[in-house]
Amino acid sequence: MVMASLTHLLFLLCVGVTVSTVVDLHKRIIGGVGCGHNDRHYHVQLRMVDKIKGQSGFCGGSLISDQWILTAAHCLIPGWTMFAYLRVHPGPARTVQITDSPVTFKDRNGKEHDIMLVKLPSKTQTQTVQLPNCRNRPKLGATVQIAGHGASTSGPNNERQPGYTATLQCANTNLVECEDLINILKRIKEYDGHEQWMCGQKPGVDICKGDSGGGVVYQNRIYGVIVGGNPDYTCTSPAAFMDICHKPYIQWIKRTIGKENVWLKGLISCG
């Protein structure tokens, strides 16, 4: 795992912000297939809307409790209204307007990291995904599942291009070192190394616009949050995921959603 960071320009590629139509905003996982009927009921589609300017954007998220969604911090656009589409897969989705201010992780230096918690105005009965067992975290080479509504195809030279699907796409990818991605980002000066990442790569599989914030799942537990990748080309370098098992992140998540005491008791009982 690696400490890293991307800039806002790269994030926008994955958020899917646009000034035109809704069709332009929905992209899907490259190399994915439609998620199974019983898969990913905890996946949330977050929609950000600026009604005055006629702009909107989409991200993914994961319902980790009956009232909290885990997503990427760059999915928040100040001044825009956020809506959560619960049980977007397999549907029908229920739309909820977010009224509380989302909570973003900040380190001891006050630096914001690309991981965020969004609180629903009331509890939901929608299926949730379990938080990670950090004693059994996936190792390099492990197969993890990603999902989203990002672009399904790329240009003739792997250039990123728009696409659309209303069906949540799932794909498997393998955990790899982040070095290749970091080298690309250093060349374009979009890297400063303050976040904790893990990375995924598999031939023909990648993330794209609209996939940001979606969960990275291993053995039915969430271990990562999709945050970005190569800003120009698909399937040429690893994708970056926030590493939920990074101790400050998991402690912050547990504390924010009110499960810290339960978690600490579990650690004590395990010796």
VOGU-3710 file (C-alpha; in Angstrom, 3 decimals, decimal comma):
1> mvmaslthll> 0,000/0,000/0,000  1,200/3,528/-0,620  0,785/7,085/0,535  -0,396/9,210/-2,377  -2,676/11,944/-3,657  -4,342/13,078/-6,893  -5,394/16,594/-7,811  -8,857/17,978/-8,493  -8,399/17,797/-12,275  -7,986/14,049/-12,174
11> fllcvgvtvs> -10,915/13,721/-9,804  -13,217/15,585/-12,163  -12,590/12,953/-14,777  -13,949/10,328/-12,447  -16,731/12,404/-10,921  -18,338/12,955/-14,314  -19,190/16,637/-13,969  -20,640/18,171/-17,115  -22,612/21,151/-18,317  -24,713/19,227/-20,815
21> tvvdlhkrii> -27,089/16,296/-20,526  -27,563/13,502/-18,023  -26,478/11,033/-20,716  -23,001/12,596/-20,670  -22,685/11,998/-16,936  -23,183/8,258/-16,728  -20,115/6,198/-17,502  -19,427/2,616/-16,570  -16,650/0,284/-15,521  -14,529/-0,680/-18,537
31> ggvgcghndr> -14,403/-4,450/-18,983  -17,301/-5,049/-16,611  -20,583/-6,909/-16,896  -23,980/-6,192/-15,412  -23,902/-6,931/-11,684  -25,885/-9,982/-10,602  -29,421/-9,435/-9,350  -28,381/-10,148/-5,757  -25,112/-8,197/-5,900  -24,303/-4,718/-4,638
41> hyhvqlrmvd> -27,683/-3,759/-3,181  -25,622/-1,477/-0,918  -24,285/0,496/-3,908  -25,453/4,115/-3,836  -25,444/6,545/-6,724  -24,727/10,078/-5,535  -25,957/12,881/-7,741  -24,768/16,474/-7,365  -26,983/19,160/-8,910  -26,538/22,876/-9,558
51> kikgqsgfcg> -30,022/23,900/-10,659  -29,031/27,501/-11,379  -26,285/26,603/-13,853  -27,948/23,430/-15,106  -24,950/21,297/-14,157  -24,878/17,883/-12,534  -22,487/15,053/-11,773  -22,486/11,507/-10,472  -20,407/9,369/-8,126  -20,740/6,002/-6,482
61> gslisdqwil> -20,884/5,171/-2,804  -21,466/2,274/-0,418  -24,009/2,044/2,373  -21,957/0,907/5,387  -24,670/1,342/8,028  -28,378/2,091/8,112  -27,608/5,825/7,892  -24,080/6,300/6,505  -22,601/6,189/2,996  -18,857/5,851/2,376
71> taahclipgw> -17,587/7,610/-0,753  -14,792/9,811/-2,150  -14,386/13,365/-0,849  -14,001/14,840/-4,337  -17,608/13,818/-5,025  -18,679/16,800/-2,920  -19,081/20,004/-4,939  -19,560/23,028/-2,637  -22,839/24,826/-3,187  -24,424/21,956/-5,126
81> tmfaylrvhp> -27,319/19,853/-3,816  -26,551/16,179/-3,208  -29,040/13,352/-3,704  -28,532/9,686/-2,803  -30,141/7,009/-4,959  -30,511/4,004/-2,657  -30,747/0,459/-4,030  -30,017/1,770/-7,523  -29,240/-1,884/-8,298  -31,340/-3,847/-9,034
91> gpartvqitd> -33,911/-1,110/-8,480  -36,279/0,533/-8,187  -34,123/3,225/-6,599  -35,280/5,502/-3,805  -34,080/9,113/-3,958  -33,081/10,915/-0,767  -31,845/14,500/-0,530  -28,788/14,898/1,699  -29,346/17,641/4,262  -26,429/17,186/6,701
101> spvtfkdrng> -22,964/18,344/5,684  -20,800/15,364/4,627  -17,812/14,546/6,842  -14,372/14,432/5,217  -11,260/12,903/6,779  -8,523/15,363/7,739  -5,125/14,326/9,050  -3,266/15,826/12,019  -1,898/18,539/9,736  -5,408/19,552/8,698
111> kehdimlvkl> -4,923/18,125/5,211  -8,048/16,683/3,606  -7,944/13,121/2,259  -10,174/11,765/-0,496  -12,521/9,788/1,712  -15,901/11,018/2,963  -18,946/9,931/4,940  -22,434/11,067/3,949  -25,290/10,838/6,449  -28,839/10,053/5,362
121> psktqtqtvq> -31,579/12,158/6,993  -33,189/8,993/8,371  -32,367/5,314/8,719  -32,931/2,938/5,821  -33,659/-0,781/5,615  -31,510/-1,101/2,481  -28,801/-3,773/2,588  -25,413/-2,597/3,851  -21,884/-3,841/3,185  -19,687/-4,993/6,048
131> lpncrnrpkl> -16,650/-2,970/7,009  -13,271/-4,673/6,516  -11,657/-7,309/8,652  -8,257/-5,656/8,687  -6,642/-8,794/10,087  -7,548/-10,434/6,764  -6,882/-7,601/4,343  -6,293/-8,586/0,701  -2,651/-8,895/-0,321  -0,955/-7,963/-3,588
141> gatvqiaghg> -2,304/-10,205/-6,336  -5,661/-10,715/-4,627  -8,810/-10,406/-6,732  -11,176/-7,640/-5,638  -14,461/-6,452/-7,131  -15,196/-2,918/-8,309  -18,485/-1,496/-9,572  -19,927/1,655/-11,078  -21,679/3,414/-13,911  -18,346/4,606/-15,562
151> astsgpnner> -17,409/4,358/-19,535  -17,566/0,876/-21,017  -15,320/1,554/-24,019  -12,270/3,598/-24,933  -10,845/5,112/-28,109  -8,627/3,261/-30,616  -5,519/4,165/-28,617  -7,176/3,675/-25,225  -8,201/7,339/-24,984  -10,936/7,967/-22,462
161> qpgytatlqc> -14,299/8,701/-24,069  -17,913/9,103/-22,929  -20,505/6,346/-22,694  -23,742/5,505/-20,873  -25,465/2,665/-19,085  -28,300/2,568/-16,600  -27,119/-0,853/-15,386  -24,580/-1,095/-12,594  -21,414/-2,746/-13,932  -19,239/-5,104/-11,871
171> antnlveced> -15,695/-6,220/-12,658  -12,833/-8,023/-10,963  -9,365/-6,536/-10,772  -6,141/-7,533/-9,034  -4,276/-5,608/-6,372  -0,924/-4,367/-7,652  1,793/-1,926/-6,654  0,893/1,725/-7,286  4,316/2,624/-8,708  3,281/2,806/-12,388
181> linilkrike> 0,406/5,173/-11,622  2,520/7,307/-9,323  5,204/7,705/-11,991  2,583/8,957/-14,466  1,157/11,414/-11,944  4,586/12,720/-10,994  5,272/13,567/-14,629  2,129/15,693/-14,795  2,662/17,053/-11,272  -0,509/15,523/-9,827
191> ydgheqwmcg> 1,041/13,672/-6,889  2,096/14,704/-3,404  1,949/11,477/-1,431  -0,202/12,327/1,611  -2,972/9,712/1,176  -2,952/5,954/1,753  -3,807/4,030/-1,413  -3,997/0,540/-2,701  -4,155/0,013/-6,471  -5,823/-2,380/-8,888
201> qkpgvdickg> -5,070/-3,433/-12,444  -6,185/-6,182/-14,804  -5,968/-6,360/-18,626  -9,084/-4,839/-20,188  -10,523/-3,570/-16,891  -10,484/0,016/-15,609  -12,518/2,704/-13,864  -13,895/5,830/-15,519  -16,116/8,897/-15,003  -18,847/8,340/-12,475
211> dsgggvvyqn> -17,113/5,372/-10,791  -15,431/7,487/-8,087  -16,606/6,692/-4,583  -17,654/3,134/-5,396  -16,598/0,314/-3,100  -13,690/-2,079/-3,589  -14,922/-5,381/-2,177  -13,087/-8,526/-1,061  -14,843/-11,545/0,465  -18,065/-9,524/0,775
221> riygvivggn> -16,452/-6,727/2,792  -15,452/-3,258/1,653  -11,709/-2,563/1,728  -11,351/0,419/-0,576  -12,978/3,447/-2,195  -12,397/4,206/-5,893  -10,727/7,602/-6,306  -8,958/7,860/-9,665  -6,378/6,731/-12,193  -4,644/7,756/-15,393
231> pdytctspaa> -6,458/10,948/-16,465  -6,057/10,394/-20,212  -5,919/6,688/-21,048  -7,733/3,534/-19,946  -6,261/0,127/-19,126  -2,656/1,377/-19,249  -1,908/1,898/-15,549  -3,398/0,955/-12,169  -6,501/2,537/-10,661  -6,211/4,101/-7,204
241> fmdichkpyi> -8,369/3,152/-4,215  -8,376/4,677/-0,751  -7,163/1,983/1,664  -9,861/1,722/4,333  -7,658/-0,440/6,575  -5,201/2,437/6,991  -5,541/2,813/10,769  -6,478/6,524/10,862  -9,184/5,928/8,214  -10,857/2,934/9,843
251> qwikrtigke> -10,762/4,570/13,281  -12,313/7,737/11,842  -15,039/5,737/10,071  -15,929/3,776/13,208  -15,909/6,890/15,360  -18,061/8,907/12,941  -20,744/6,283/12,414  -20,815/5,346/16,109  -19,316/1,859/15,962  -15,941/2,561/17,539
261> nvwlkglisc> -16,739/0,907/20,870  -18,012/-2,239/19,168  -14,863/-2,370/17,031  -12,512/-1,900/19,998  -14,253/-4,663/21,972  -13,776/-6,940/18,973  -10,049/-6,196/18,893  -9,710/-6,860/22,622  -11,570/-10,178/22,411  -9,263/-11,291/19,582
271> g> -6,234/-10,924/21,823
//
